[in-house]
Amino acid sequence: MRLEDARRAALPVLLRLLGDPVWAQAVPMVLSTLIENSEELQKAATDADAVRALAAILTQPSADACVREGALRALGSLCMSRDEVRRQLIDAKVSMRVWGGRRGGRQDVESV
């Protein structure tokens, strides 16, 4: 199995685990790393409604900084080069939370 095939197989599992409180700590950052350099996986994640799921994390008051960082990084990867994904993020009504996360401190998160 090629690495890209393994990543493609892992994507739906990670997306299902986004809503699982047991895995909530790790999944956003792992998802971010998985899709970071793959337009194919970014499109697949977008088609699977990842923007909505990641945006929901940003609205949870109980989400800690690491979970929010992973969600912001994944959203940044998804929104980097596709206007329709940026529109989905705006429609999710979390743009102020994204901006707040961007200004929240860590320099390496500011690329979102």
ROMARFI-154171 format. One record per residue (C-alpha): residue in one letter; x, y, z; residue number from 1. Coordinates in pm, 1 decimal. Layout:
BEGIN
{r:A, c1:X, c2:Y, c3:Z, k:NUM}
...
***
This chain:
BEGIN
{r:M, c1:0.0, c2:0.0, c3:0.0, k:1}
{r:R, c1:133.9, c2:339.5, c3:-94.6, k:2}
{r:L, c1:153.0, c2:615.8, c3:165.6, k:3}
{r:E, c1:-107.2, c2:823.1, c3:-20.3, k:4}
{r:D, c1:-345.4, c2:524.7, c3:-21.6, k:5}
{r:A, c1:-301.5, c2:486.5, c3:354.7, k:6}
{r:R, c1:-370.8, c2:856.2, c3:407.2, k:7}
{r:R, c1:-680.8, c2:835.3, c3:191.2, k:8}
{r:A, c1:-802.1, c2:537.4, c3:396.8, k:9}
{r:A, c1:-733.5, c2:716.9, c3:727.0, k:10}
{r:L, c1:-924.6, c2:1032.6, c3:634.6, k:11}
{r:P, c1:-1282.8, c2:903.8, c3:682.7, k:12}
{r:V, c1:-1184.7, c2:743.0, c3:1013.1, k:13}
{r:L, c1:-1038.6, c2:1069.3, c3:1141.7, k:14}
{r:L, c1:-1343.8, c2:1263.4, c3:1029.9, k:15}
{r:R, c1:-1571.6, c2:1024.7, c3:1220.4, k:16}
{r:L, c1:-1351.0, c2:1056.5, c3:1528.7, k:17}
{r:L, c1:-1373.4, c2:1437.5, c3:1527.0, k:18}
{r:G, c1:-1699.0, c2:1415.3, c3:1719.2, k:19}
{r:D, c1:-1582.0, c2:1148.9, c3:1964.1, k:20}
{r:P, c1:-1488.0, c2:1300.3, c3:2302.4, k:21}
{r:V, c1:-1240.4, c2:1018.9, c3:2370.5, k:22}
{r:W, c1:-1032.4, c2:1116.3, c3:2066.8, k:23}
{r:A, c1:-1106.3, c2:1489.5, c3:2064.2, k:24}
{r:Q, c1:-759.9, c2:1587.4, c3:2189.2, k:25}
{r:A, c1:-559.0, c2:1426.3, c3:1911.2, k:26}
{r:V, c1:-778.5, c2:1415.2, c3:1601.7, k:27}
{r:P, c1:-772.5, c2:1780.9, c3:1486.9, k:28}
{r:M, c1:-390.7, c2:1798.9, c3:1487.6, k:29}
{r:V, c1:-355.3, c2:1458.8, c3:1319.2, k:30}
{r:L, c1:-610.4, c2:1561.6, c3:1057.6, k:31}
{r:S, c1:-422.9, c2:1885.8, c3:1002.5, k:32}
{r:T, c1:-97.1, c2:1699.6, c3:944.1, k:33}
{r:L, c1:-264.4, c2:1447.0, c3:716.2, k:34}
{r:I, c1:-420.8, c2:1700.1, c3:478.4, k:35}
{r:E, c1:-153.2, c2:1968.8, c3:498.1, k:36}
{r:N, c1:25.6, c2:1900.0, c3:169.9, k:37}
{r:S, c1:-234.7, c2:1708.4, c3:-27.5, k:38}
{r:E, c1:-491.2, c2:1889.6, c3:-239.0, k:39}
{r:E, c1:-663.3, c2:1556.9, c3:-302.6, k:40}
{r:L, c1:-709.9, c2:1491.9, c3:69.8, k:41}
{r:Q, c1:-811.8, c2:1853.4, c3:130.4, k:42}
{r:K, c1:-1085.0, c2:1815.8, c3:-131.4, k:43}
{r:A, c1:-1195.5, c2:1482.8, c3:14.8, k:44}
{r:A, c1:-1207.4, c2:1634.3, c3:365.2, k:45}
{r:T, c1:-1407.0, c2:1930.6, c3:237.0, k:46}
{r:D, c1:-1648.7, c2:1701.4, c3:53.4, k:47}
{r:A, c1:-1693.9, c2:1505.8, c3:378.7, k:48}
{r:D, c1:-1802.7, c2:1823.6, c3:564.2, k:49}
{r:A, c1:-1479.1, c2:1868.3, c3:760.8, k:50}
{r:V, c1:-1514.9, c2:2247.1, c3:762.8, k:51}
{r:R, c1:-1840.4, c2:2224.9, c3:956.3, k:52}
{r:A, c1:-1697.9, c2:1970.6, c3:1201.4, k:53}
{r:L, c1:-1379.4, c2:2171.9, c3:1261.7, k:54}
{r:A, c1:-1576.5, c2:2495.3, c3:1295.3, k:55}
{r:A, c1:-1793.1, c2:2326.6, c3:1559.0, k:56}
{r:I, c1:-1480.5, c2:2260.3, c3:1765.2, k:57}
{r:L, c1:-1406.3, c2:2632.3, c3:1771.9, k:58}
{r:T, c1:-1750.3, c2:2703.0, c3:1918.0, k:59}
{r:Q, c1:-1707.4, c2:2457.2, c3:2206.8, k:60}
{r:P, c1:-1616.2, c2:2645.1, c3:2524.4, k:61}
{r:S, c1:-1466.6, c2:2326.3, c3:2669.3, k:62}
{r:A, c1:-1215.8, c2:2275.2, c3:2383.3, k:63}
{r:D, c1:-864.3, c2:2332.1, c3:2510.9, k:64}
{r:A, c1:-588.2, c2:2523.7, c3:2334.0, k:65}
{r:C, c1:-433.3, c2:2216.1, c3:2167.8, k:66}
{r:V, c1:-765.7, c2:2107.3, c3:2019.9, k:67}
{r:R, c1:-836.5, c2:2460.2, c3:1895.6, k:68}
{r:E, c1:-487.8, c2:2483.5, c3:1746.3, k:69}
{r:G, c1:-538.9, c2:2156.9, c3:1556.7, k:70}
{r:A, c1:-875.9, c2:2275.5, c3:1428.9, k:71}
{r:L, c1:-729.3, c2:2609.6, c3:1320.2, k:72}
{r:R, c1:-439.1, c2:2441.5, c3:1142.3, k:73}
{r:A, c1:-670.1, c2:2200.4, c3:961.8, k:74}
{r:L, c1:-900.9, c2:2485.7, c3:860.9, k:75}
{r:G, c1:-599.0, c2:2678.9, c3:738.0, k:76}
{r:S, c1:-491.8, c2:2386.0, c3:521.7, k:77}
{r:L, c1:-842.4, c2:2348.2, c3:383.3, k:78}
{r:C, c1:-892.8, c2:2719.0, c3:313.6, k:79}
{r:M, c1:-548.4, c2:2803.7, c3:182.0, k:80}
{r:S, c1:-616.8, c2:2771.7, c3:-188.9, k:81}
{r:R, c1:-990.2, c2:2720.7, c3:-239.6, k:82}
{r:D, c1:-1245.8, c2:3000.8, c3:-235.7, k:83}
{r:E, c1:-1542.9, c2:2768.8, c3:-191.9, k:84}
{r:V, c1:-1393.1, c2:2636.6, c3:131.2, k:85}
{r:R, c1:-1339.4, c2:2989.1, c3:258.9, k:86}
{r:R, c1:-1707.5, c2:3052.7, c3:185.4, k:87}
{r:Q, c1:-1800.2, c2:2742.9, c3:389.2, k:88}
{r:L, c1:-1598.2, c2:2877.9, c3:680.4, k:89}
{r:I, c1:-1771.8, c2:3214.9, c3:659.8, k:90}
{r:D, c1:-2110.0, c2:3039.3, c3:637.9, k:91}
{r:A, c1:-2022.1, c2:2845.4, c3:954.2, k:92}
{r:K, c1:-2009.2, c2:3183.9, c3:1130.4, k:93}
{r:V, c1:-1678.5, c2:3124.1, c3:1304.7, k:94}
{r:S, c1:-1460.8, c2:3376.7, c3:1126.1, k:95}
{r:M, c1:-1428.8, c2:3588.8, c3:1442.2, k:96}
{r:R, c1:-1319.0, c2:3280.2, c3:1637.0, k:97}
{r:V, c1:-1061.8, c2:3202.8, c3:1367.1, k:98}
{r:W, c1:-935.5, c2:3558.9, c3:1384.7, k:99}
{r:G, c1:-927.4, c2:3539.0, c3:1766.1, k:100}
{r:G, c1:-733.6, c2:3212.5, c3:1749.3, k:101}
{r:R, c1:-492.4, c2:3368.1, c3:1504.5, k:102}
{r:R, c1:-420.8, c2:3656.7, c3:1737.5, k:103}
{r:G, c1:-421.1, c2:3431.1, c3:2043.2, k:104}
{r:G, c1:-49.6, c2:3398.1, c3:2090.6, k:105}
{r:R, c1:139.0, c2:3126.7, c3:1906.9, k:106}
{r:Q, c1:332.1, c2:3257.8, c3:1609.5, k:107}
{r:D, c1:320.8, c2:2929.1, c3:1419.6, k:108}
{r:V, c1:-61.2, c2:2929.7, c3:1420.3, k:109}
{r:E, c1:-74.6, c2:3269.9, c3:1254.2, k:110}
{r:S, c1:-46.9, c2:3122.9, c3:905.3, k:111}
{r:V, c1:-415.5, c2:3030.6, c3:930.4, k:112}
***
